[in-house]
Amino acid sequence: MGYSERNSWAGLVMGLASIVTYLLLVVPQLFDRPVSDVFWALPMLATILGGIVATVVVSAIWGSIERSRHPDDRSREDVRDKAIAKLGGGATQGFLALGIVAGIVGCAYTIEPFWIAQILYAGAALAAIADGITRVTAYRRGF
């Protein structure tokens, strides 16, 4: 498994873990308090940053293990890696655009800041999941 594929797997797994963690922290609050009292901003920021840090750490550790097992392997991107990255990036654009437009509409209609943040988060989360699945699928099955 090459460098870019490892990073794709790490990003997908850690991204999903980050999203699930956020949902586990915030969704239960919706059942016992008004939306305006839900504690969401810090968990959102913490899980986003935590997901990024976890992805970097997992990628670095996984890369170190692979380099010790296969010292002759190079960590260079080839044409296929670049094409897969472009394909993954294309898969994200629709979700990001939809999330941004929906967030703007939410602002225009002055809905609760909680819901605007959730809309933006959902757009970014769906984009990250789409990117990871697209890349991993392309590596595993070809494109």
N, C-alpha and C positions, 0 to 999 in steps of 0.2 A: 504494500500500500504506500503510495507516494505522499509527499508532504501536503499537497493541496487536498487530497482526499481525506487524510487524517484531520486536517483543519475543518473540513466540511462536516465530518462526523462529530467532531468535538463541538462545533458551533451548534449543530442541530440538537444534540443531546443536552448540552448545557442550556441552550435557549429554551427547550421544552421544560427542563427542570426549573428554570427561572420563572417561566409563565405559570406553571403549576403552583409553585411556591407563592407567587403573588395572589393567585386565585384563592388558595387555601387561607391566606391571611385576610383577604378583603371580603370575599363572598359571605362567609358566616356573619359578618357584621350587618349585612343587609337585612337579616332576619330579626334583629333585635333593636334596631335604632333607625332614626330617620337618615336619609342619604346625606344630609348636611352635617351629620355627626360622625360619619364613617371616616376612620383613620386610614387614608389611602396614599397620601403624597409620599411619605417616608418609605412605606413598603414598596411603592412603585419605583422610586429612585434606587432604593437599596437592591431590589431584585434585578433591575436593569444593570446597575454597576456590578453586582455580584455575578450575574451571568457573563458579563464581559470578562471579568477577572478569572472566573472559573474556566472559561473557554481558553484563555491564554495559558493558564496553569496546566490544564489537561493537555493542550497541544504541546507545550514545552516538555512535560514529563513523558508523554507518549513518543515524541520525537527523540528524546534522549534514550529511551528504551530501544526504539527502532535502530538508532545509530549504533548502539552498543551491540545489537544483534546482527546488524548488517553494516559494518563500517565503510564498505565501498559504495553504498547507495548515495546518490546525490540528492539534495533537496532543491532541485531546480524545477521551475515550471516549464512545461513543454507546450506545444501548440494546442494539444488536447485540453490541458488544464486551463488555458486561456479561453478556449471556446466554451468549456463547461462553466467557467466563472461568468462569462457573458450571458450564457443561457440562464444561469441562476439569477443574475441581476435583472434580466428581462422579466422573470417570473415575479419579482418583487414590486415592480413599478405600479401595476394596477392596484394592488392592496394599499400601497403607500398613498397613491393619489386618492383612492376612495376614502381612506381614513382622514386625510387632510381636508378634502372637500366636505365630508360629513362633520368634521370638527368645526369648520367655518360656518356651516349651516347651523350647528348647535350654538355657536356664538351669536349668530344673527338673530336667532330666536330666543336668546338669553336663557338657555337651559342651565341647570345646575352645573357648576364647574366640575363636580365629580363625574358627571356623565360625559362632558366634553373630554376630560382626561382619559376616560375609559375608551371612548371612541378612537382617540389618537393612539392609545396604547394598543388597542385591538388591531388597528391598521398596521402598526409597526410589527406587532407579534405575528400576525398572519403573513406579512411580508418575509419575516425571518424564517418562519416555518416553510413557506413556499420555496424560498431560496435554498434552505438546507435539503429539503426533500428532492427538489429538482437536481441539485448537484450530486447528491448521494445516488439517486436513481441513474443519473447519467454515467457516473463512475461504475456502477454495478452492472447496468444493462446496456450501456452505450447510448448513443444518440444519433 
